[in-house]
Amino acid sequence: MGRAMSTVLFSKGRVNGLKEEQGFDGRIVLYPSTQNLKDYLSWRQADCHINNLYNTVFWMLVQRSGLTPVQAQDRLQGTLAGDKNEILFSEFNINYNNEPLMYRKGTVLIWQKVNEVTTKKIKLPKETEEQEIEVTRTRTKVVPLHCDIIGDQFWEEYPEILAEDS
């Protein structure tokens, strides 16, 4: 069973200090099994978390502590996640676990069926004036999610992602 996956990870928000929108590459990959796909996506999300934690501390050191980028990089060299969390908390009163999920977990894009309600004007036979009616259509749209995909809860909540006919 092959699995194809396409990723385009982005953020609409602009981080202070960056001149451009942040983003990651997009790619299509064929995976031999569902487990390989889940493992890869888990790795990408963990990588997003690691990179964001580093960048959050880095820019706090530059913007609030007045370090140069080289000094901030030197200070962070060899630190572990716990060290970075401690810097954020003790020096900037930031609990990284309270940062929005969008930054800690990234953005996951899924195709999801959603109901769209629109208003249409129609003219019924034998009537002179138009009437407005509500029409509900089910459409498949790309929906951005900010959630944990490493555990089982995400996959249980969206089983259609891994369904054979999807």
N, C-alpha and C positions, 0 to 999 in steps of 0.2 A: 504494500500500500504506500503510495507516494503522497507527500504533502507539499504543496506549493505555498510559499509565504512571501508576502511583499511587505516591507516596512518603510515607512516614512515617518520619522519622529520629529516633532517640532514643538515650538512654544510660541504663542502669539505675544507673550509678554517680552519686554526688553529688559535685560539685566543691566544695572548701572555699570558703566565702564566698557561695555561692548559697543562697537560701532555698527554692527549688523545683527540681524536676527540670528539666534542660535539655531542649529539644525544638525541633523545627522544624515548619513547617506541613505539611499533607498536601493533595495535590491530584491530580486526574486531568486529563491533557492528551492530546489526540490529535495525534500527530506524523505528518508526511507521509512520512517515510522512516526506515529503520533508522539511517542515519547521523545524522539530526537527533536521534533519541532518544539515541544514544551520545554525541553532542556535548553535549546537555543534561545527561545524567548525569555526564559528565566535568566539566562546569562546576560542578555541584552538589558534587562531591567536592572539586574544587580550592577552592571556596568554604568548605567544611567545614574544610579544612586551613588556609586563611588565617585564618579566625575562631578556630580552636583555638590556633594559634600566638600570635595576638595575646592571647587570653585567658589562655594559660599564662604569658606574660611579664607581663601586667597584674597577675594575682593574685600572682605571685612578688614583684613590686615592692611591692604593698600588704601582703602577709602577712609576707614575710621582710625587706624593706628598710624597712618602716614608712612608706612613702609614702601619702599620702591618695589616694583614687581620682582626684581631679582632677590631682594631681601625677603619678601614673602615666600618666594619659591624655596630659598635656602632654609627658612624657618620650618617649612612644611616637609622638607626632604626627610624621608625615613619615618614619618609619623603614621600611625595606624588610625582607624576610624575613631576609636575611643579618645585618642589624643586630639583629633580635630574637633570632636564633640566637646571636649573639655575646654579647648580654646574658645569656641563659640560661646559656651555657657559662662565661663569665668571672666572672660574679657569683654564680651559684648551682650551678655544676658540673653542669649538666644538658645532656646532648646530646639535643636534640629528636628526632633520628632514632632514638633508643632508646626513645622513648615508645611505649606500646602502639598498635597499628594502629587500634584502636577509636577513639582520640582523634584520630589524624592523618588517618584515612581515613573515619571515620564508620561507620555500620552500614547494610549493604545487606540488604534482606529479599527473599528469592526463594522461590518455590514449588519444592519439591524432593520427589521420591519417596523415601521412606525405608521400610525394613523395620521393622515393630514386632513384637516377640515378646511374646506374652502366654501365661499359663498358664490353662487351662480344666479344669474338673472335668467329666468325662462318665461316664455309666453305660452300659456296653455291654450289649446284650441277653444274657440268660442269665447275667449276673454280678450279684453282690449288692453289691459295693463299687464306689464311684466311683474312677476313675483320673484322675490329672493328666496332661494332655498339653500340649505347647507348640504354639502356633499362630502362624504368621508371616503377617502381612498387609502388603501394600504400601499405604501411605497417602501422600497429598500433604499436606505440612505447610509452614508458613512457617519458613524457616531463616535465622537472622541470620548474616551474614558480615562480617568485618572484613578487607577486602582492597582492592587497587588495581583500580578498574574503568576507569581511563583507558587503559591499554595493551591490547593484543590478547589477552594471556594469559587474562584473566577471560572474555572472550567466546568464546575457543576452548574453555575448560574447561566453560562452561555454554551451549552452542549452542542448547539448547531454549528459552532466554529469547527469542531472536529468531526462532524457528521459526514458519513460517506458521500451523501448526495449534495453537500454544500459546495 
